[in-house]
Amino acid sequence: MTTLSLATSPKLDPGDLDGLRDWIRANRVAEIECVTPDLAGIARGKVMPAAKFLREPGIRLPTSMFFSTINGGYAAEGGRINYVDPDLALVPDYPTARAVPWATEPSLQIIHDVTDSEGNPFPLAPRQVLRRVSDLYAARGWTPVVAPELEFYLTKPNTDPDLPLEPPVGRSGRQSLGNQAFSLSAVDEYESVIELIYDYADAQDLAIDTIIQEAGAAQLEINTIHGHPLRLADEIFLFKRLIREAALRCGCYATFMAKPYSDQPGSAMHIHMSVEDAQGRNVFSNPDGSPSELHDWFIGGQQKYFHDAIALAAPYVNSYRRLTRGWAAPINLDWAEDNRTTGLRSPRSDPAARRVENRVVGADANPYLALAACLACGYLGMVQKITPRSKVAAEVDSYTRARDLPYSLLDGIEALKNSEDLREVLGHEFIEVFAAVKYSEYEEFMRVISPWEREHLLLNV
């Protein structure tokens, strides 16, 4: 039985500092982690004694936090704001307070919103980008509902990046090497990690719908309970850290790389989406139970705009290694009612649960930005009444059909920058800075000479 430093989380209303104070004292909380996601989805912030937080809730961090690259540098074209580097204020969102069950002493983490010096929402903050899109839905009387499915691999510890990854040794003493999709025995191999994931999730009041073995060696998937996009993005943000911590405490790594192995399937974050009206009715279904025009237009928006939004859902060079033929990942934006080879799918369901699944998004994506991208495309489809392409029959293999997704991160960034409609929905300043960060990461990647180049070019060209 795992002993957790803190096994429960508070249930707070917005602005409820008094309720937080009482809970901290009752549970003898020692530290508060003030966190906010950066553009990569990494938790940035500060840790402080709980007593100091109660005296001075909210912290300040430099603007350059949102110009940082995944390799530890900064965007080369950040502009004046990146050099002057003014402070931003982090404002606690009290209902997001969660236990830090792996901490050595009782601790809480609280997700924060970000404001500028005048108290305005900061447009580069991923939570604000997603909130901006959600507000567009609300202005039309709609509420988007989402349910992400997050895939990841467990691996042996890997401290030398020049060496390939290996699956961890399971409780049987053997490594998983082949396809064991949906195998309960394969899940049992990593029982210690999964039990700890459940324990941590319970402590953080995070609901898990199911955990399954996916197609790859030691590849697992966590399914979440559907809900509001901001709440689900917060949950995925918390789940990623939680899963990594559980794996480390069991002597292995958990990775959300889109394509960690050359000979195994990649890891996706499939996103199921629907939209409700003010009465809570699913607008994707007509009163007679048939698919509505809004359902079709939502798909039409995905097909027209997601090519241009893909950098938000596949944000690294490695992401596009997953989106290739032969590895059970989509290469186009075909849609079907029940066909997993298409990029867009309407799963079998009753009319009240009719939804659209985007299967292109990678597990490496920032959940806030991936959800914002998917919902932005659907929103544009609904308001512009975009008719989708003809649906693909259930028996057609879309993996063999024409590709209509970008081949590389650079292509994706260029497409995003040139989409005026997406810039309007997501924010011009956000798109410019996101692109600048990605250009810097791409240039850094291009400085690395790969084994493939040495093998095939060294003596042949």
Sequence and secondary structure as in RCSB ss.txt:
>XXXX:A:sequence
MTTLSLATSPKLDPGDLDGLRDWIRANRVAEIECVTPDLAGIARGKVMPAAKFLREPGIRLPTSMFFSTINGGYA
AEGGRINYVDPDLALVPDYPTARAVPWATEPSLQIIHDVTDSEGNPFPLAPRQVLRRVSDLYAARGWTPVVAPEL
EFYLTKPNTDPDLPLEPPVGRSGRQSLGNQAFSLSAVDEYESVIELIYDYADAQDLAIDTIIQEAGAAQLEINTI
HGHPLRLADEIFLFKRLIREAALRCGCYATFMAKPYSDQPGSAMHIHMSVEDAQGRNVFSNPDGSPSELHDWFIG
GQQKYFHDAIALAAPYVNSYRRLTRGWAAPINLDWAEDNRTTGLRSPRSDPAARRVENRVVGADANPYLALAACL
ACGYLGMVQKITPRSKVAAEVDSYTRARDLPYSLLDGIEALKNSEDLREVLGHEFIEVFAAVKYSEYEEFMRVIS
PWEREHLLLNV
>XXXX:A:secstr
    S        TT HHHHHHHHHHTT  EEEEEEE TT  EEEEEEEHHHHHHS  EEEEGGGGGB TTS B 
TT  HHHHH  EEEEEE GGG EE TTSSS EEEEEEEEE TTS B TTSHHHHHHHHHHHHHHTT EEEEEEEE
EEEEE     TTS     B TTS B  S  TT HHHHHHTHHHHHHHHHHHHHTT  EEEEEE SSTTEEEEEE 
 B HHHHHHHHHHHHHHHHHHHHHTTSEEE  S   TTS   BEEEEEEEE TTS BTTB TTSSB HHHHHHHH
HHHHHHHHHHHHHS STTHHHHSSTTSS  SS  EESS TTSSEE  S  GGG  EEE   BTTS HHHHHHHHH
HHHHHHHHHT        TT  GGGS   S SSHHHHHHHHHT HHHHHHH HHHHHHHHHHHHHHHHHHTT   
HHHHHHHTTT 
